[in-house]
Amino acid sequence: MPPNQWKALAQADAESLIAFAQRLVQTPSLPGQEAAVAGLVEQEMRRLGYDAVTVDPAGNVVGLIRGDAGPLLMFNAHMDHVDPGDPSGWPHPPYGGAIVEGMLWGRGSVDMKGALAAMVYAGGLIKRHHLPLPGDLIVAAVVMEEGGGVGTHELLRHVRPALCVVGESSDGCVMRGHRGRTEFLARVVGRSVHASMPELGANPHYPMARFLTRLEALPMEAHPVFTGASVAPTLYRTDQSSPNVTPGEVRLTLDWRSLPDQRMEQIATQLEALLREGLTADFQAEVCVVQNRYVTYTGLMVELLASFPSFLLPTDHWLVQGAQRTLSRALDRAVATDVWRFATDGGQIAALGIPTVGFGPGNPKVVHTNHECIALSALVDALAGYTALASEMVREPI
C-alpha cells in the first residue's frame, strides 16, 4: 500500500482514536486498579469488531484479529501507570485528559495509554477495511507492568506469540532492546542497644556505610551499545523508629541495571562478597533479589522476583530491519533504530526466545514526570505504523 494510504486510513479514524485515548487518560488505573480501563478497552475492541475478546485470570484484555496461516504477532501495551503525585505540580490536571495546542495531557498519556489506544484501533482498521494479515494478530492490554511486569508474565503462560511489538514510548524509533533491571536487597544484622551505650552493641550502619563506599568504586562492565551496567542505592531502612536506639538491622535497596550477558545470581554473589568484606563476627550480612507479592484487580495473587531481563537484537536482525523498513514506508520518513534507557515487558518476552522490538508514540523523557503529554499527530502516526506493521511487516527471515 502506498505510504500516504496508511496515513490516510489513520487520519480518517483520528477523531475517534483521540477521544478513546482521552477517555483512557481520564480513567485512573494504578497497578492493581485497572478494572475500569480494562472495561473500556474490552468494550472498544468489541465495538471495533475484533474476532474475539477475552479477559484472562490476571485481568489482561486480549483481543484477536484472525489472519492467514502465518506466525502470530502480538502487540503488547500496559494499562497501568505510576502515581501522578501532587496534582498541583501539573500544568494540567493529571486525570483531566486536557487537549492543549495539539497535545493530550495527563498521567499515562505517553506511558502508555496513547500507544494502547493506537494498537486497539489498528486491529479495528484491519478488520473494518479487510486489510491483508499474514497471521493472527493479538492486541494484549496487560495489567501491572509498573508493578513488576505481572500481566505479561501471566499472559505468557497461555499465549505464546511468534514475534512481538511492545508499545513503550520510543519517539517514533524502532527499539531493539534495553538494559535489564533487578532490585537487590542488601541486609546487615547487628545488635541493638540504647544509644547512650553504643559500645555494647553492634551498629549495622557502619558496615553498611563501608559497603556503600566500596560500591561507589565498584568497576562496572561497559557495553558498545548501552552505556554499561550501573548500580544505584535507592531506599534505606532500619528496624527502629526511636531516635535513641541503635538499630539491630539495616536494609538497603539497590537498583542494578544489567547488560544482556549478566545474570542476577552472579551479581548477587558479587554484591554479597563486597558487603561481607572485612565484616566481623558481630554481624551477619546477605544480598538477595527482592521477591514481591502482587494482587491483580481480579484478585489473582502472583509472586515474582523484582527482575526485568535485558535484551538486544542486532541491527541486522530480520525483525529490526523489517520493522524499520515497514514503518519508514508507512510514515513516509526515515525511521531510526535505538535502544530504551529503561526496562520494559519486552525483556521477559524476549527471554522466551520471541523476537521483540519496540515502537511507541511520545517522548520518553516526559515519562513519569508531571509534564507528561503526547502530540495528537504522534497518536495518528502510531495508528498508521501499527496497522502497517501488522499488515505488511515481514514475518520471517528473508
N, C-alpha and C positions, 0 to 999 in steps of 0.2 A: 504494500500500500504506500502511495506517495506520502512523504513526511507531513505535508500540510493536511492530509486526510486524518491522521491520528490526532492532530491538534484541533482540527475542526470538530471531530466527534466529541472530544473532551470539552471543547468550548460550548457545544450545544447543551451539555449537562452541567455547565459551570454553576448556574444559579442553585440547582438542587444539591450539588456537591457541597458548595459553600454553606448552604443552610444546614446540611447534615453535620458538617464539621463544627459549625457554630453550636448546634444542639449538644454535640458530644462535649465540647469545652464547657458549656453551661451546666453540665451534669457532673458533679464531683464523683471521683472514683479512686480514692486512695486504695493502696493494696489491701485486699480482703474485703473491699466495699464496692466492688464493681457491678453489683447486680443491676442497677438502673441503666448503666451504659450498656451492659450485656443485652438488656431488653431492647434498647434502641437499635443495637447492631443486628440482633436477630430479626426484629421487625423490618428493618430496612432491607436485609438480604431477601426476606420473603417477598417484600413488595417489588424488589427488582427482578424477581423470577428465578432465583437460584434453584437448581435441581433438587438440592437437599440442604437443610439447615438443621444442625443438631447442637445441643449443649451437653458437654461431657461432664463426668462427675466432679471435675475441678471447677467447672463454670466457664470453661473456654467455649466460645461460639465458633463453630466450624461450618463454613459454607462451601458447597461443592457445585462446580460447573463441569458438566461432563464434556469430554473432548474425544479425540481419536485414541488409538491404542498406544500412543507414545508414553514417555515417562511422566510420572506425577510431579507436578510443580506445586510448591507451597509458597504462598505469600504469608509472612509472619509479622503481626503487629500486636503490641500490647495495649490493653485498655486502661491500665492504672497509671498513676502519676505520683510525683513526690508532693510532699506538703507545700502549699503555697506560702507558708509563713505569714507574717503580719500583712494583712491586706492594705494597710495604709502606705506601705512601701511601693505599691504598684502604681504605675501611671494610669492604669485602667483596672477595674476590679478583676481579680484572678478567675472568677467564675462568671464574669459578665458576658464573655464572648463578643466584646465590642469590636466593630469593624471601623478602623480609623485610617484614612489615607491609604486604602488598599491593603491594610494589614489586619489579620484576625488576631486579637489579643487574648491571652489567658493561659492559665496553667494547663499544660498538656497540648497546647496548640502545635508545638513542634515535637514534643516528646510524649506521645506520638499520635495524637488523635487526628492530625492533618493527614498523615500517611495512612492511618487506619481508614479514614473516610475515602481516600482515593483508591485504596485497594478494594474496598467493598464496592465502590462504583465501577471499578474496572471489570469485575465479574458481571455487573449488570449490563455494561456496554457490550461485552462479548455475547452475552445471552440475547439481548434485545436485537442486535444487528447481525446475529448468526455469523460472527467472525470465526475464522478458522482457529482451531485449538488443537495442537499436536497431541496433547494428552490431557487428562483431567487436571483441573485447577482447584486447589483448596485455598480458601482465604481463612486464615486462623486468627481470630481475635482472642488473645490469651490474657490470663489473669496474672497478677503478682510478679511481673518482670522486675519491678522496682523492689519487690520483697523477696528476691533471691532466685528469680527465674522459675518459680514453681509451676506456672501454667504451661510453659513449653516443656518442662521436664515431664509433666504428667501427660501432655498431648502426645509426646513421642513414645509413650507406652503402647498406643493403639493406632497411631498414624505414622507411617514411615515414607516420606516423600523421596523422590529420586534426586531432587535439587530444590534449593530454597532461595528466596529473596527476602531479606529482612529489611523492614521499612524504617529503621532508625535514621535520624537526620544525617544527611551526607552532603548538604549544599548542592545537590544535583549531580554528585560524582558517583562512580561505581566503587564501592568499598570492597576490598579483598581480604580484610582481616583486622585484627586488633590484638593488643596485649590481653593477657588474662588478668583476673583479679581474684586473689584469695585473702580471706580475713583470718589472721592468726591471732591467738591469744597467748601472750607471754605472762606467766604466773610465777610469783615468788612468795613463798610462805616462810615467815619468821616466827617471832614470839612477841606478843603484845604485852605492853606494860603501861603503868601510869607514866605520863610524860615527865614527871618530876624525877623519875629514876630510870632514865634511858639505858644506863649501864647494865640493868638487869634483863633487858630484852634483847631481841634481835630484830632490828628495824629493817623491813624489806625495802624501804625506799632507797637505801644506799646501794645494794647490789643492782637494783633496777636502774638507778642513775648511772652506774658504771656500764651497765649493758647499753643504755642509750648512747653513751659516749662512744662505745665501740661500734654500735650500729651505724652511727653517723659516718664513721670512717670505713665502713664495710665496702670493699670493691664490688661494683655491680657490673654484671655482664652486659656488654654492648651488643648492638644489632644493626645490620646495614639498612634496615627499613624502619624499624621502630627506634625510638630514642634510647632504648635499652631498658633493662629491668629497673624497677625502683621500689623503695620501701618507705612508708611514711607512718610514724607513730600517730595515732589519732586519739583514741579515748583512754583515760587513765582513771582507775577506780581503786578504792580501798574498802576493807571490810568494816571501816569505822565511820561514824558520823560525829563523834565527840572530838573537839579540838585539843583536849588534854590527855589523849590516849594515843600511843603509837600503834600503828596497825599491825595486825598479825599476818595480813596478806595484801598484796597489791596485784592488780591485773592491768595489763597494757594491751590495747588492741593495735595490731599492725596491719596496714593495707599494703599488700605486696602486689605489684603489677608485673606479671610474668611474661616471659618470651615463649614461643611455641615449643621449644625443646625442654623447658623447665618443668619439673614435676613437684607437686606440693609436698609430697612426703620427703623428698630430698631437701627442699627448702626448710621444712620444719626441723629436720635433723641439724641442718647448718645453724639455724637460729638458736636452737636449744643448746648446742655446743657453745655458742657465743654467750648465751645467758649464764651457763654454768661455769664459765671461765673464772678461776680464782674464787669460786664460791666455797665458803667454809661450811663446816658440819652443822652450824646453827640454822642453815636454810635449806629448803627444798625448792626446786625450780623445774618448770616444764614449759614447752611450747607446743601448742596443738592447733589444728584447724577448727575454727568455730563451727559448731553444728547448731542449726536453728530449727525450731518447730513453728510451722505455719498452719493457719486455718483459713481456707478459702471461703468466699461468701456462701458457698453451698454447704459448708460445714465439714468439708474434707480436710483431714489433718495430714500434713506432709512434713517429714523430717529431711532436711537437706544440709549437706556441707556448704559453707559460705564460700563457694569457689566457682568462678566462671572460667572455663578454659580459654586459652589463646588459640588463634588460628591464623593462617596466612596462605592464600593462594598465590602462586606465581603470576606475574603479569601476562605470561603467555598461556595460562590455563584456558581451556576452551570456553569455560563459563564466563570468565572475566572478559575475554575478547568478544564472546557472543553478546553479552550484556552491553558492553561498551559500543559495539557496532550497532546493535538494535536501537539503543537509546539515542545515539548520535543521529541516526536516520529519523527516528520518530520526533525528536525535538528540534531537528534541523540546526544542530550546533555540535561542536566538538565536546564530547563528554570525557572528562579526565578520570583516571583511577587514583585512589588514595587509600589510606587506612584510617580507622577510627582511633581517636585518642582514648576512648572509654570502652568498657566491656559491654557486650550485648548478648542476647539469647543466641546469636549466631555461633558463639563458641561451642555451646553444648550440642547444637545441631551438627556442626562440622565435626565434632568429636566422634560422631557415629558414622563418619565416612561419607556424609551427604555433602556434595559440593554446594557451597553457600556464598552468596555475595550480598552486598547491601546497596540499597538505593532509596533515598528518602528526601522529601522536601524540607526546607528550613535550614537555618544556620545553627550548627551545633554549639556555637559559642553562647547562645542565649538559653540553652537548655539548663534547667534547674535554677534559673535566675528569676528575678521579679520584672524582667524585661522580655519575657517570653512572648513572641509573636511570630506570625508566619504570613508571608505575602500570598494574597489570593491567587496571583499569577503562578506561584510555585505549586499551589494545590492543583491547578488545572494542568500544569506541565506534568505533575506526578501522575495524574489520571491518564494522560496520554502515554506516559512512559510505562506505567504498569500494564496498560492494555496491550501495548506493543510487545512488551516482554513476554506476556502470556501467549500472545498470538503468533509472534514471529521469531522469538529467540530460538537459536539452535539448541536442541535438547540432548545432543550427544556430540562427541569429538568429531571434527571434520579435518 
